[in-house]
């Protein structure tokens, strides 16, 4: 398997996903408390990983977080959230690399999408982001966890459905092979 180079087309498409992520994260979001945000800003970051792999997915996440912070900060800057943003693209990209090794099966199947969304949500949203928030606001991890868990349980199927349906069309636009 040869190394893929990042071409202009990929950069432009990733740039659109950055812009969409910023809008969904910074402007089209519901924040009932400062430690719970309900939105879909992570969808474009996962899509970037699904479509372009972990490197472009990670760069997309970093760019979305840093540019979004400059445009419309939702709180004090915290490098942990930049790492989390990067990981949405990296983890989904790594899973896609694994799924694509099985040439007989569709890497973009419903099952695979649900696995990726669930793993990303557990690791990043429930794990890392809850930890960053507990450190940032001085609240206990376990105090914040139940409301974040309920949000994750609701978000996983919604995000999985959205990503699965978007991938049907975007994988062709992005020029993704195998699936």
C-alpha positions in Angstrom: 0.0 0.0 0.0 1.6 3.2 -1.1 1.5 6.5 0.8 -1.3 8.8 -0.2 -0.4 12.5 -0.7 -2.7 15.3 0.3 -3.7 17.0 -2.9 -5.5 20.3 -3.5 -8.9 18.7 -3.9 -8.5 16.9 -0.5 -7.4 20.2 1.2 -10.4 22.1 -0.2 -12.9 19.4 0.8 -11.3 19.2 4.3 -11.5 23.0 4.5 -15.3 22.8 3.8 -15.6 20.3 6.6 -13.7 22.7 8.9 -16.1 25.5 8.1 -19.1 23.3 8.6 -17.7 22.1 11.9 -17.1 25.6 13.1 -20.7 26.6 12.3 -22.2 23.6 13.9 -20.0 23.9 17.0 -20.0 27.6 17.6 -23.4 28.8 16.3 -25.9 25.9 15.9 -25.5 24.4 19.4 -27.6 24.1 22.5 -25.7 24.6 25.8 -28.0 24.0 28.8 -24.9 24.3 31.1 -21.3 25.3 30.7 -20.3 21.6 30.9 -22.9 20.2 28.5 -23.1 21.1 24.9 -25.5 19.4 22.5 -24.7 19.8 18.9 -23.3 18.2 15.8 -19.9 19.9 15.3 -18.0 16.6 15.6 -19.8 15.1 12.6 -17.7 16.9 10.0 -14.5 15.9 11.9 -15.5 12.3 11.8 -16.5 12.5 8.2 -13.0 13.9 7.4 -11.5 10.9 9.1 -13.9 8.5 7.3 -13.2 10.1 3.9 -9.5 11.1 4.0 -7.9 9.1 6.8 -6.4 9.9 10.2 -3.9 12.5 9.1 -6.3 14.7 7.3 -9.0 14.0 9.9 -6.6 15.1 12.7 -5.6 18.3 10.8 -9.2 19.1 10.1 -10.0 18.8 13.9 -7.1 21.0 14.9 -8.0 23.6 12.3 -11.7 23.6 13.3 -10.9 24.1 17.0 -8.3 26.8 16.6 -10.1 28.8 13.9 -13.4 28.4 15.8 -11.7 29.6 19.0 -10.5 32.8 17.2 -13.9 33.4 15.6 -16.2 32.7 18.5 -14.7 31.4 21.8 -17.2 29.4 23.8 -15.0 29.5 26.9 -11.4 29.8 27.9 -8.9 28.2 25.6 -7.8 24.8 26.6 -5.3 22.6 24.7 -7.2 19.5 25.8 -10.2 20.4 23.7 -7.9 20.9 20.7 -6.5 17.4 21.3 -10.1 16.0 21.5 -11.1 17.8 18.3 -8.1 16.3 16.5 -9.0 12.8 17.8 -12.5 12.9 16.3 -10.8 12.7 12.9 -7.9 10.6 13.9 -9.9 7.8 15.5 -12.5 7.6 12.8 -9.7 7.6 10.2 -7.8 4.7 11.9 -11.0 2.6 12.1 -11.6 3.2 8.4 -8.1 2.0 7.6 -8.8 -1.2 9.6 -12.2 -1.7 8.0 -10.8 -1.1 4.4 -8.4 -4.0 4.8 -11.3 -6.4 4.5 -11.8 -6.0 0.7 -14.9 -8.2 0.8 -17.0 -6.0 3.0 -18.2 -2.4 2.8 -16.1 -0.3 5.2 -19.0 2.2 5.3 -21.6 -0.2 6.5 -24.1 0.8 9.2 -22.5 -1.5 11.7 -19.0 0.0 11.1 -20.3 3.6 11.3 -22.1 2.8 14.6 -18.9 1.2 16.0 -16.8 4.3 15.0 -19.3 6.8 16.4 -19.7 4.8 19.6 -16.0 4.5 20.2 -15.3 8.1 19.4 -18.1 9.2 21.8 -16.9 7.0 24.6 -13.2 7.9 24.3 -13.5 11.6 23.5 -16.9 13.0 24.7 -17.4 10.9 27.7 -13.8 10.3 28.6 -11.5 13.1 27.6 -13.9 16.1 27.3 -15.5 15.3 30.7 -12.0 15.2 32.2 -11.0 18.5 30.6 -14.3 20.1 31.8 -13.8 18.8 35.4 -10.3 20.3 35.5 -11.3 23.5 33.8 -14.4 24.2 36.0 -13.3 22.4 39.2 -16.3 20.1 39.2 -16.1 16.4 39.8 -15.8 14.1 36.9 -18.5 11.8 38.3 -20.8 14.7 39.0 -20.8 15.7 35.3 -20.8 12.2 33.9 -24.5 11.2 34.1 -25.8 14.1 32.1 -23.1 13.7 29.5 -23.9 9.9 29.4 -27.5 10.7 28.6 -26.5 13.1 25.9 -24.2 10.5 24.4 -26.9 7.8 24.4 -29.1 10.1 22.5 -26.4 11.4 20.2 -24.8 8.1 19.1 -27.8 6.8 17.0 -28.6 10.2 15.6 -24.9 10.9 14.6 -24.6 7.3 13.2 -27.7 7.7 11.0 -26.5 11.1 9.7 -23.0 10.0 9.0 -24.1 6.7 7.3 -26.5 8.6 5.0 -24.0 11.4 4.2 -21.3 8.8 3.4 -23.4 7.3 0.7 -23.0 10.5 -1.3 -19.8 12.1 0.0 -17.6 9.0 -0.6 -18.3 9.4 -4.3 -17.7 13.2 -4.2 -14.5 12.8 -2.3 -13.2 10.2 -4.7 -13.0 7.5 -2.0 -12.4 4.0 -3.3 -13.7 0.7 -2.0 -17.2 0.9 -0.8 
